[in-house]
Amino acid sequence: MAPRRPPLILLPPSETKRAPARGKPIDLASLSFPALTPLRDALLDADLRRAPTTTAGRLYTGVLYAALDIASLPARAARNLVIISAQFGALRTADRVPTYRREMEAPYWREGLREALDEAAAGRLVVDCRSATYVAAWRPPRDSATARVQVSVVEERDGVRRVVSHVAKKTRGEVARHLLVSGARPRTPVELADAVAEVFACELAPPERLGTPFTLTVVEREAIP
């Protein structure tokens, strides 16, 4: 049996981003997933080519990233994170890129991400914290042995469940952090649910049909005084 590996955790970008005042300009050849270089190059204008860069781990500053707190993760843990980007396709947290504004065009990236992420996900459990817009850019092939678990979050009050965007983003960041800090190495969705259940109330549902993911629903309940 293959050795256990940490799950590959897929993240969306955040709309809010740090704007570095200084830093060397982008070097496309230095970025992870080099197969994406031509697609990235085609989207860069003159301003982005000259703009100062920072690491992707510092660039994104939204609610999910505040909860994840990449800078304080154990050494090497952040290597298990991949950020799906409308501007750069896919990034590792150490990749240096400039601040940008672009909406995701999934068809543009789909073929390039298939090559890059099929390889990155091979033999690993994929924990998907992306929103639907970014999920559309890459899914494991239907005939792949790669299992994908979509993390969903609901808030429960007085027995009624609802989706709250702010809460969901924060909780996804906390779930990702727990998996990385705990050193969990689940091979199956059930083992993943067990690892998350150490800290969070959660429920695992099987795929609805071939090619769709397992769904791990994290339930945020109102604390009883």
VMD Tcl script that draws the C-alpha trace (Angstrom):
set ca {
  {0.00 0.00 0.00}
  {1.23 3.50 -0.85}
  {2.43 5.61 2.10}
  {-0.10 7.94 3.65}
  {0.08 11.54 2.46}
  {-1.64 14.70 3.68}
  {-4.69 15.67 1.63}
  {-4.37 18.19 -1.17}
  {-6.44 21.20 -0.09}
  {-7.87 23.42 -2.83}
  {-8.66 27.02 -1.92}
  {-10.44 29.86 -3.72}
  {-8.70 33.24 -3.86}
  {-10.10 36.13 -1.85}
  {-11.46 39.33 -3.31}
  {-9.44 41.33 -0.80}
  {-5.72 41.29 -1.46}
  {-2.59 42.86 -0.08}
  {-1.03 45.56 -2.28}
  {2.75 45.29 -1.81}
  {4.59 48.61 -1.98}
  {7.83 46.97 -3.06}
  {9.01 43.67 -4.43}
  {10.56 42.29 -7.58}
  {8.31 42.00 -10.67}
  {6.74 38.71 -11.62}
  {8.89 35.93 -13.04}
  {6.53 33.52 -14.75}
  {9.23 30.88 -15.06}
  {9.51 30.70 -11.26}
  {5.85 29.84 -10.62}
  {4.52 26.40 -9.78}
  {2.67 24.42 -12.45}
  {4.84 25.60 -15.39}
  {2.43 24.07 -17.92}
  {0.22 27.11 -17.21}
  {2.90 29.62 -18.30}
  {1.47 30.39 -21.78}
  {-2.02 30.93 -20.37}
  {-0.66 33.18 -17.64}
  {1.49 35.15 -20.06}
  {-1.49 35.89 -22.31}
  {-3.36 37.56 -19.42}
  {-0.55 39.81 -18.21}
  {-0.72 43.47 -19.18}
  {2.17 45.92 -18.91}
  {1.13 47.12 -15.46}
  {1.05 43.60 -14.00}
  {4.42 42.79 -15.53}
  {5.97 45.79 -13.72}
  {4.03 45.59 -10.46}
  {5.71 44.50 -7.21}
  {4.97 40.97 -6.07}
  {4.43 39.13 -2.82}
  {3.89 35.47 -2.06}
  {0.45 34.04 -2.71}
  {0.36 33.05 0.96}
  {0.47 36.75 1.89}
  {-1.44 38.16 -1.08}
  {-4.91 36.97 -0.12}
  {-6.36 38.59 3.00}
  {-10.02 37.50 3.11}
  {-11.91 35.77 5.92}
  {-10.83 32.25 4.93}
  {-7.17 33.28 4.83}
  {-7.37 35.07 8.18}
  {-8.69 31.84 9.74}
  {-6.12 29.68 7.95}
  {-3.19 31.95 8.96}
  {-0.70 30.48 6.50}
  {2.31 32.23 8.03}
  {1.94 30.33 11.31}
  {1.47 26.86 9.83}
  {4.05 24.15 10.60}
  {7.02 23.94 8.26}
  {6.13 22.37 4.91}
  {2.39 22.15 5.75}
  {1.52 24.90 3.28}
  {2.90 22.75 0.46}
  {-0.39 20.85 0.61}
  {-2.37 23.96 -0.37}
  {-3.24 25.00 -3.92}
  {-4.98 28.31 -4.60}
  {-7.11 28.48 -7.76}
  {-6.68 31.92 -9.33}
  {-8.52 33.70 -12.12}
  {-5.26 35.43 -13.11}
  {-2.71 32.65 -12.68}
  {-4.70 29.40 -12.82}
  {-3.21 27.63 -9.81}
  {-0.64 28.78 -7.26}
  {1.37 27.37 -4.40}
  {1.61 29.65 -1.39}
  {5.30 30.47 -2.02}
  {4.68 31.69 -5.60}
  {5.30 35.44 -5.96}
  {2.60 37.32 -7.86}
  {1.27 40.90 -8.04}
  {-2.09 42.13 -6.83}
  {-4.71 41.71 -9.55}
  {-8.41 41.98 -10.29}
  {-9.98 39.42 -12.61}
  {-13.13 37.30 -12.62}
  {-12.77 33.57 -13.12}
  {-13.29 32.27 -16.65}
  {-13.37 28.53 -16.05}
  {-13.30 27.46 -19.74}
  {-10.09 29.43 -20.29}
  {-8.24 27.49 -17.61}
  {-9.88 24.08 -17.82}
  {-7.46 22.31 -20.16}
  {-4.34 23.70 -18.51}
  {-5.56 22.91 -15.02}
  {-6.46 19.39 -16.07}
  {-2.82 18.70 -16.83}
  {-1.49 20.49 -13.75}
  {-3.94 19.35 -11.10}
  {-4.55 15.80 -12.30}
  {-0.87 15.21 -11.62}
  {-0.85 17.09 -8.29}
  {-3.91 15.19 -7.03}
  {-2.84 11.72 -8.15}
  {-2.90 9.26 -5.25}
  {-4.18 11.86 -2.78}
  {-7.47 12.75 -1.18}
  {-8.63 16.17 -2.39}
  {-10.29 18.49 0.13}
  {-12.15 21.11 -1.86}
  {-12.81 24.45 -0.15}
  {-13.59 26.30 -3.41}
  {-16.79 28.04 -4.39}
  {-18.74 26.80 -7.42}
  {-17.14 29.33 -9.78}
  {-13.70 27.89 -9.14}
  {-14.84 24.26 -8.94}
  {-15.93 24.60 -12.57}
  {-12.31 25.16 -13.64}
  {-11.12 21.72 -12.51}
  {-12.56 18.45 -11.24}
  {-10.81 15.06 -11.17}
  {-11.66 12.92 -14.22}
  {-14.67 10.65 -13.75}
  {-12.54 7.57 -14.25}
  {-9.91 8.79 -11.78}
  {-9.21 7.03 -8.49}
  {-8.84 10.45 -6.86}
  {-11.56 11.06 -4.27}
  {-12.72 14.66 -3.86}
  {-14.53 15.92 -0.78}
  {-16.36 19.23 -1.05}
  {-16.45 21.14 2.25}
  {-19.85 22.70 2.87}
  {-20.78 24.81 5.90}
  {-24.18 25.51 7.41}
  {-25.17 27.56 10.44}
  {-27.81 25.93 12.65}
  {-30.06 28.06 14.86}
  {-33.12 26.61 16.63}
  {-32.92 23.54 14.43}
  {-32.97 25.54 11.19}
  {-29.96 25.38 8.89}
  {-28.85 28.08 6.50}
  {-25.75 29.00 4.54}
  {-24.03 32.19 5.70}
  {-21.20 33.21 3.39}
  {-19.02 34.91 6.02}
  {-19.35 31.99 8.45}
  {-18.72 29.44 5.69}
  {-15.48 31.10 4.56}
  {-14.16 31.36 8.11}
  {-15.02 27.75 8.91}
  {-13.43 26.42 5.73}
  {-10.24 28.21 6.72}
  {-10.42 26.69 10.20}
  {-11.03 23.20 8.82}
  {-8.07 23.49 6.44}
  {-5.86 24.74 9.27}
  {-6.91 21.88 11.56}
  {-6.05 19.29 8.92}
  {-2.63 20.82 8.31}
  {-1.72 21.44 11.95}
  {-2.92 18.02 13.13}
  {-0.88 16.25 10.49}
  {-3.91 14.19 9.42}
  {-3.24 11.80 6.52}
  {-6.64 10.37 5.59}
  {-6.83 7.95 2.70}
  {-10.62 7.96 2.41}
  {-13.48 10.44 2.83}
  {-14.56 8.56 5.97}
  {-11.12 8.98 7.51}
  {-11.23 12.66 6.56}
  {-14.60 13.10 8.27}
  {-13.20 11.41 11.39}
  {-10.24 13.83 11.41}
  {-12.47 16.89 11.02}
  {-14.89 15.56 13.67}
  {-12.12 15.85 16.25}
  {-12.92 19.58 16.36}
  {-16.07 20.24 14.31}
  {-19.58 18.81 14.13}
  {-19.79 17.39 10.63}
  {-21.72 15.00 8.38}
  {-20.39 13.09 5.37}
  {-22.64 12.41 2.37}
  {-21.69 10.16 -0.57}
  {-21.58 11.41 -4.18}
  {-24.99 11.96 -5.75}
  {-23.78 10.49 -9.05}
  {-20.64 9.45 -10.88}
  {-18.13 12.27 -11.14}
  {-19.49 14.31 -8.23}
  {-17.70 14.68 -4.89}
  {-18.43 13.48 -1.42}
  {-19.83 16.35 0.65}
  {-18.58 17.04 4.14}
  {-21.03 19.42 5.81}
  {-19.66 21.25 8.83}
  {-22.46 22.39 11.15}
  {-21.92 25.56 13.14}
  {-24.36 25.49 16.03}
  {-25.25 28.30 18.38}
  {-23.56 27.77 21.72}
  {-25.93 27.00 24.60}
  {-25.35 29.50 27.45}
}
mol new
graphics top color blue
foreach p $ca { graphics top sphere $p radius 0.5 }
foreach p [lrange $ca 0 end-1] q [lrange $ca 1 end] { graphics top cylinder $p $q radius 0.2 }
display resetview
